[in-house]
Amino acid sequence: MVERRVVVTGLGTISPNGKDVGTMWDNVVAGNTGIAHISRIDTEELPATAAAEVKDFDPTHYMDKKDARKMDLFTQYAVAAARMAVDDANLTIDASNADRVGVWVGSGIGGMATLEEQHSKLLNKGARRVSPFFVPMMIPDMAAGQVSIQLGAKGINSCTTTACASGANSIGDAYKAIERGDADVMIAGGTEAPITKMAFAGFSAMKALSTNEHPEKASRPFDKDRDGFVMGEGAGIVLLETLDSAIDRGAHIYGEIVGYAATGDAYHITAPAENGEGAARAMKQAVADANIKLEEVDYINAHGTSTELNDKYETQAIKEVFGDHATKLAVTSTKGVTGHLLGAAGGLESVISLKSIDDGIIPATMNYETPDPDCDLDYVPNESRKQDVNVVMSNSLGFGGHNATLVFKKYT
């Protein structure tokens, strides 16, 4: 079997830092945070008060109002970002190609807001008041389903739910579908809308969220004083297609996706494996899949959640994999300004990785103030760096021991 080259020709995002790719990227590069006090829910009973919310989102800019009412917010975000990516790629989906255009959009949680709302109706008003749209609005695969319906993509249609690795796994799996010939084009990424009372209560009970009183400083990846992640929301979608298709269409190529690997820790339901053992295997396998040398990697967009164990163990894993080259790498976490988008994190961070290649800029790790002896790599602290970027690795690590690594390369 001849493996086909796969490139990225379209990007789309709905994020706390902007409701389009350009605005999001400019804010990330400038270090402008999308994190503030939560406005959507009452936090009086909750220890965490910071969140990275998408503000002033109007779904009718991207879909019919009647259709939007039948979608949970996470699905609306996915449809909006997918439409942006398809438009950015200048791709027309019609009878001539619809069967070869697929969708692979992951979500870690799905329709949490719908679940809470309908459960409240069940308890307070009875079973007959539960909406007939409850199930199709809640289930995580409906983002992929609605993207397919709204855009007319009739190829492979799938959803990966691997917690915070969902978006990265979805892009990687979509890449492999094209590489082996199952599709010519894939709309892929992740989406999440978890900013609800129940989700906050659950993550707070785990003591996973930052309780920093200053929201703009709450997410501080790799900093010694980090105390948890900040929950975010949104969607990150990329349009993948064969190199031949992109050349034939004269499409702008942001970069080539050349490597993907996924591993399992087989260790713990929430904690990463000691020393980042599972993450290290994912990185090693992704480099091998990309058929590149370790020294070719310029920049790692780290998972970097601002939690004690993740940042420590991801650092150890990078050092284990890259050896002496680890100190020459730029390693940043953009979650300092975007928050942690959970199942959408890998999608958004893939867009950021591709913009880094396209624009030659490595975005900073913001709020890095106090060095941690356990985290001693080049985290590009607090100011983005202008640098030619040829190869980017993006890590996403999820509860349940899911590890996903993507490798993007400048197209030549």
Buried (B, 14 or more C-beta within 10 A) or exposed (E): EEEBBBBBBBBBBBBBBBBBBEBBBEBBBBBBBBBBEBEBBEBEEBEBBBBBBBEEBEBEEBBEEEBBEBBBBBBBBBBBBBBBBBEBBEBEBEEEBBEBBBBBBBBBBBBBBBBBBBEEBBEEEEEEEBBEBBEBBBBBBBBBBBBBBBBBBBBBBBBBBBBBBBBBBBBBBBBBBBBEEBBBBBBBBBBBBBBBBBBBBBBBEEEBBBBBEEBBBBBBBBBBEBBBBBBBBBBBBBBBBBBEBBEEBEBBBBBBBBBBBBBBBEBEEBBBBEBBBBBBBBBBBBBEBBEBEBEEBBBBBBBBBBBBBBBBBBBBBBBBBBEEBBEEBBBBBBBBBBBBBBBBBBBBBBBBBBBBBBBBBBBBBBBBEEEBEEBEBBBBBEEBBEBEBBBBBBBBBBBBBBBBBBBBBBBE
